Amino acid sequence: MDRKKTGPHEALFARAKKVIPGGVNSPVRAFNGVGGTPVFVESGRRQKIRTADGRVLTDYCCSWGAMILGHARREVVASVGRAASLGSTFGIATPAEVDFAERLVSLVPSMEMVRAVSSGTEAVMTAVRLARGVTGRRIVLKFDGCYHGHSDAMLVKSGSGVLTMGASSSAGVTAGAVADTLVVPYNDLSAVKQALAEHGGDIAAVIVEPVAGNMGIVPPADGFLKGLRALTRAAGALLVCDEVICGFRFGFSTYSALYAGVVPDLVTLGKVVGGGLPLAAVGGRAKWMRQLAPTGPVYQAGTLSGNPLAVAAGLKTLEILEREQPYARMAELGSALAVGVGTIAAEHGLPITCQSFNGVFTPFCAEGPVMCLADAKACDLKLYAKVFHGMLDRGIYIAPSQFECNFISAAHTDRDVDEFLDRFDDVCACI
Ligand SMILES: *Cc1c(COP(=O)(O)O)cnc(C)c1O
């Protein structure tokens, strides 16, 4: 299908590029992984987004999972409106942030205390500093292709937009920061064992995405997370589960609690728990959390941390999730979609494996299974770009990069899945 050469998106992008680096405020939005002009969204409602050229698309990005209830859910909008009318931030403690902390502590077994921050990046940055502060050790071990936000320590062999750039690290990250970060392959317990054996006394923490989401979705192998728990405990290192995507996405708590049976020392949350506003959290054992300022020596702060506006969105989102428990249905839709994609691709002789877990999916352009970054990198990125643009031309927005997840929200329906598969079949026929 012909894509218009000039239109509202081209005009907006031209303006944007003059005043915003690359025209975007987060790299993956620039479509570098798939080519073409990025779309600009004017509004969203439920599972649909309306773009600046007047098209309505079915959205499988959902702000990278944050909009688990769909866009502009009425009760959330009302709750945020009420909070805004009462003052959106004070720089003084508010009752709502106590409610938010109590809620998370009651729902996440490993969280005895929690601190609110404004982004997943901050939550992880705080967890890493805290782990170093309480252990007095310098090294953090992470997994190749896992993304933990854009703090220096975490930009070594990172996933998500960093992968799309083709950079395994970032300029501006010092050799010292790189030296303090060890990277091993995801799902490779023996590599962890070896790293701990070599550097054990220096390792402050092992940080992991319990289900890796930022190289496309890669579930943990059997025993991987339990193995990490046992190894970190033996080495005196903290286990940090970065559940910024996973938390409250696959069920009404964290992945580590609901699926892995693992009690991490620290957990980071973001995306879903912020209800679409800038709100994230880091929590864990009280013994560690008390080491944060003002009770402890590890500094951390934030002008907008736990502000009543963001907390209103987060609390209302959690309340609706608890009441409606959309998880089983999202999982059903997700597996119908993934199975359908696999079947259709096979019929067309295309090497596409759709991996999914409970409503989160990635169509990997490879035979699969994808178990680690090396597998993900072996994907046919040109084929992915064709699938992406084919779907976009037909009214469906999937992630503009192979190294990301797609998200089914509580607002998606059976009809959306049918539509997806119908369009995907058509796209495959045209490739
Ligand atoms: C999105 C994400 C982050 C960073 O969160 P921001 O709010 O974008 O800073 C950290 N960790 C994981 C696992 C993520 O998916």
The ligand as an SDF file (V2000), in Angstrom:
LIG
                    3D

 15 15  0  0  0  0  0  0  0  0999 V2000
   10.1660    0.6420   31.0000 C   0  0  0  0  0  0  0  0  0  0  0  0
   11.1280   -0.0550   31.8590 C   0  0  0  0  0  0  0  0  0  0  0  0
   11.9960    0.6390   32.7320 C   0  0  0  0  0  0  0  0  0  0  0  0
   12.1260    2.1310   32.7150 C   0  0  0  0  0  0  0  0  0  0  0  0
   10.9590    2.7710   33.0900 O   0  0  0  0  0  0  0  0  0  0  0  0
   10.7590    4.3190   32.6720 P   0  0  0  0  0  0  0  0  0  0  0  0
    9.4930    4.6910   33.3610 O   0  0  0  0  0  0  0  0  0  0  0  0
   10.6780    4.3120   31.1740 O   0  0  0  0  0  0  0  0  0  0  0  0
   11.9350    5.0500   33.1510 O   0  0  0  0  0  0  0  0  0  0  0  0
   12.7740   -0.0870   33.6020 C   0  0  0  0  0  0  0  0  0  0  0  0
   12.7190   -1.4250   33.6310 N   0  0  0  0  0  0  0  0  0  0  0  0
   11.9270   -2.1160   32.8080 C   0  0  0  0  0  0  0  0  0  0  0  0
   11.8880   -3.6070   32.9070 C   0  0  0  0  0  0  0  0  0  0  0  0
   11.1200   -1.4660   31.8780 C   0  0  0  0  0  0  0  0  0  0  0  0
   10.3710   -2.1680   31.0370 O   0  0  0  0  0  0  0  0  0  0  0  0
  1  2  1  0
  2  3  1  0
  2 14  2  0
  3  4  1  0
  3 10  2  0
  4  5  1  0
  5  6  1  0
  6  7  2  0
  6  8  1  0
  6  9  1  0
 10 11  1  0
 11 12  2  0
 12 13  1  0
 12 14  1  0
 14 15  1  0
M  END
$$$$
